[in-house]
Amino acid sequence: MTKEEKIKKVKEFRRLLKQLQDGKATEKTREKISQLIPVVSLLMEELKTLKTMTLGAPPMFGGQQILINPIENIFQVPYGLSYEVRNALIDMLNKTIGVLQSKEEISKSVKDNIWSIMHPEIIRVAQQRFESEQYADAVEAAFKEINLQVKTKCKDRHQNKDGKGLMMMAFSANNPVLKFAPSSSFSEYDIQEGYMHMFAGAMQGIRNPKAHANEMITKEDALRKLAFASMLMYKLDTVVE
């Protein structure tokens, strides 16, 4: 269930509860409330917005104070019938909606911030696909673009190579066509070899499965893979041809 769907359900539950509170309930009101109680209750428990209430029991029940769960006692006599319980529950529902909306804004902000650190070429080929919820296509396009950029930088060399094979030849630690840094020290050699494996692994483990299978991935997984593609693209900008 998306955040928008959760907010919609909580708002519908609040509307029905107010309808009940104002004496405007229809014959379907109680049925709809009962159907929504399990979903809304679980959601409020997850967000920690559902609180128990301490109430004094009427003399006929012994007059002692008891703890009640307001959402589970909506229809229980005498507690659920009291305005105190229902008003408190409405306040809790309002808080639940506020928490969900705030999480939605935080999620949007995180997504926007992620695009701000993406490489321009990754944004160009992937963002529109991503925003259209074509997550696998966005990832595939990003890694295809890396493959194309490496091929272009290699010019006429290794034009018959593609994917993993192209990366292993282009970034070879022993005889690179595209060097990240002069291999005059062991650490620089390690950098060249390490990125060779990262580029080759990306083609074999990420691009190829996306290109050859009808794979479905989540938005979060797509963002992680696009961030990795962006890192590789920024590194590609530093090569000495």
C-alpha positions in Angstrom: 0.0 0.0 0.0 1.4 3.4 -1.0 1.6 6.4 1.3 -1.2 8.0 -0.7 -3.4 5.0 -0.2 -2.7 4.9 3.5 -3.6 8.5 3.9 -6.8 8.0 1.9 -7.8 5.1 4.2 -7.1 7.0 7.4 -9.1 10.1 6.1 -12.0 7.8 5.1 -11.9 6.3 8.6 -11.9 9.8 10.2 -14.8 10.9 8.0 -16.9 7.9 9.0 -16.1 8.4 12.7 -17.1 12.0 12.5 -20.3 10.9 10.8 -20.9 8.6 13.7 -20.0 11.3 16.2 -22.4 13.8 14.7 -25.3 11.4 14.6 -25.4 11.3 10.8 -24.4 7.6 10.4 -26.1 5.6 7.7 -26.7 1.8 7.8 -23.4 1.3 6.0 -21.3 3.5 8.3 -20.8 0.9 11.0 -20.0 -1.8 8.4 -17.4 0.4 6.7 -15.8 1.4 10.1 -15.6 -2.3 11.1 -13.9 -3.1 7.8 -11.3 -0.3 8.2 -10.5 -0.9 11.9 -7.9 -3.7 11.2 -6.0 -1.7 8.5 -6.1 1.6 10.3 -5.3 0.1 13.7 -2.2 -1.7 12.3 -1.1 1.4 10.5 -1.4 3.5 13.7 0.5 1.0 15.7 3.3 1.0 13.2 3.5 4.8 13.3 3.1 4.8 17.1 0.1 7.2 16.9 -2.4 4.9 18.6 -2.4 5.5 22.4 -4.4 3.7 25.1 -6.6 5.8 27.3 -7.2 5.7 31.0 -10.9 6.1 31.9 -12.9 5.8 35.1 -15.5 3.0 34.8 -19.1 3.9 35.8 -20.2 2.8 39.3 -22.1 -0.2 37.8 -18.8 -1.5 36.6 -17.0 -1.0 39.9 -15.9 2.6 39.3 -12.2 1.7 38.9 -9.9 3.2 36.3 -9.2 1.0 33.2 -7.0 1.2 30.1 -8.8 1.0 26.8 -7.7 0.9 23.2 -10.0 3.6 21.6 -10.1 2.1 18.1 -11.1 -1.3 19.4 -13.8 0.2 21.6 -15.6 2.4 19.1 -18.8 0.4 19.4 -18.4 -0.9 23.0 -20.7 0.3 25.7 -20.1 2.6 27.6 -16.6 3.6 26.5 -16.8 3.7 22.7 -20.0 5.8 22.9 -18.4 8.6 24.8 -17.4 11.8 23.0 -14.1 11.8 25.0 -13.0 8.5 23.4 -14.1 9.4 19.9 -12.6 12.9 20.0 -9.3 11.5 21.3 -9.4 8.9 18.5 -10.0 11.7 15.9 -7.0 13.6 17.3 -4.9 10.4 16.9 -6.2 10.0 13.3 -5.2 13.6 12.5 -1.7 12.9 13.9 -1.5 9.8 11.8 -2.3 11.7 8.7 0.3 14.3 9.6 3.0 11.7 10.1 2.2 10.1 6.8 2.2 13.4 5.0 5.5 14.4 6.6 7.1 11.0 5.6 5.8 11.6 2.0 7.5 15.0 2.0 10.7 13.6 3.4 10.7 10.8 0.7 10.1 13.4 -2.0 13.0 15.5 -0.6 15.3 12.5 -0.5 14.4 11.6 -4.1 15.0 15.2 -5.3 18.4 15.3 -3.4 19.4 12.1 -5.1 18.9 13.5 -8.5 21.0 16.5 -7.6 24.1 14.3 -7.2 23.5 12.2 -10.3 25.7 12.6 -13.3 24.1 14.8 -16.0 24.3 12.0 -18.6 22.5 9.6 -16.2 19.8 12.2 -15.6 19.4 12.7 -19.4 18.8 9.1 -20.2 17.1 7.8 -17.0 15.2 10.5 -15.1 12.2 10.7 -17.4 11.9 6.9 -17.5 12.2 6.8 -13.7 9.6 9.5 -13.2 7.2 7.4 -15.5 7.8 4.5 -13.1 9.7 2.5 -15.8 12.4 1.6 -13.2 14.0 -1.3 -15.0 14.1 0.7 -18.3 15.7 3.6 -16.5 18.5 1.4 -15.1 19.0 -0.4 -18.4 19.3 3.0 -20.2 21.9 4.2 -17.7 24.2 1.3 -18.1 23.8 1.2 -21.9 24.9 4.9 -21.9 28.0 4.0 -19.9 28.8 1.2 -22.5 28.3 3.8 -25.3 30.5 6.4 -23.6 33.3 3.9 -23.1 33.1 2.8 -26.7 33.2 6.4 -27.9 36.2 7.2 -25.7 38.0 4.1 -27.1 37.5 5.6 -30.6 38.4 3.0 -33.2 40.0 0.7 -30.7 38.1 -2.4 -29.6 34.9 -1.3 -31.5 34.1 -5.0 -31.9 33.9 -5.4 -28.1 30.9 -4.7 -26.0 29.7 -5.0 -22.3 32.0 -6.9 -20.0 34.6 -7.6 -22.7 34.8 -4.0 -23.7 35.3 -2.9 -20.1 38.0 -5.5 -19.4 39.9 -4.3 -22.5 39.3 -0.6 -22.0 40.4 -0.5 -18.4 42.9 -3.3 -18.3 45.3 -2.8 -15.4 48.2 -4.0 -17.5 47.5 -2.3 -20.8 44.6 0.2 -20.5 43.2 2.1 -23.4 41.5 4.4 -20.8 43.7 5.1 -17.8 42.4 6.7 -14.5 45.9 7.5 -13.4 49.5 6.7 -14.3 50.3 3.2 -13.1 53.5 4.1 -11.4 52.6 2.8 -8.0 50.9 -0.3 -6.6 47.9 1.8 -5.3 47.3 3.3 -8.7 47.5 -0.1 -10.3 44.9 -1.3 -7.7 42.6 1.6 -8.6 42.8 0.8 -12.3 42.2 -2.9 -11.8 39.4 -2.2 -9.2 37.4 0.0 -11.5 38.0 -2.4 -14.4 36.1 -5.0 -12.4 33.4 -2.6 -11.3 32.7 -1.5 -14.9 32.8 -5.1 -16.1 30.7 -6.3 -13.2 28.1 -3.6 -13.9 27.7 -4.7 -17.5 27.5 -8.4 -16.6 25.5 -8.2 -13.4 23.2 -5.2 -13.9 23.0 -4.2 -17.6 22.7 -7.6 -19.2 20.0 -9.0 -16.9 17.9 -5.8 -17.6 18.5 -6.0 -21.3 17.7 -9.8 -21.6 14.9 -10.3 -19.2 11.5 -8.7 -18.4 12.7 -7.9 -14.9 10.6 -5.8 -12.5 12.5 -3.8 -9.8 11.4 -1.4 -7.1 11.9 2.3 -7.1 14.4 2.1 -4.2 16.4 -0.6 -6.0 16.4 1.5 -9.2 17.7 4.5 -7.3 20.6 2.5 -5.8 21.6 1.2 -9.2 21.3 4.6 -10.8 23.5 6.1 -8.1 26.1 3.4 -8.9 25.8 4.1 -12.6 26.3 7.8 -11.8 29.5 7.1 -9.8 30.9 5.1 -12.7 30.0 7.9 -15.1 31.8 10.5 -13.0 34.8 8.2 -12.8 34.7 7.9 -16.6 35.1 11.6 -16.8 38.5 11.4 -15.2 40.1 9.0 -17.7 43.2 9.9 -19.7 42.5 8.6 -23.3 
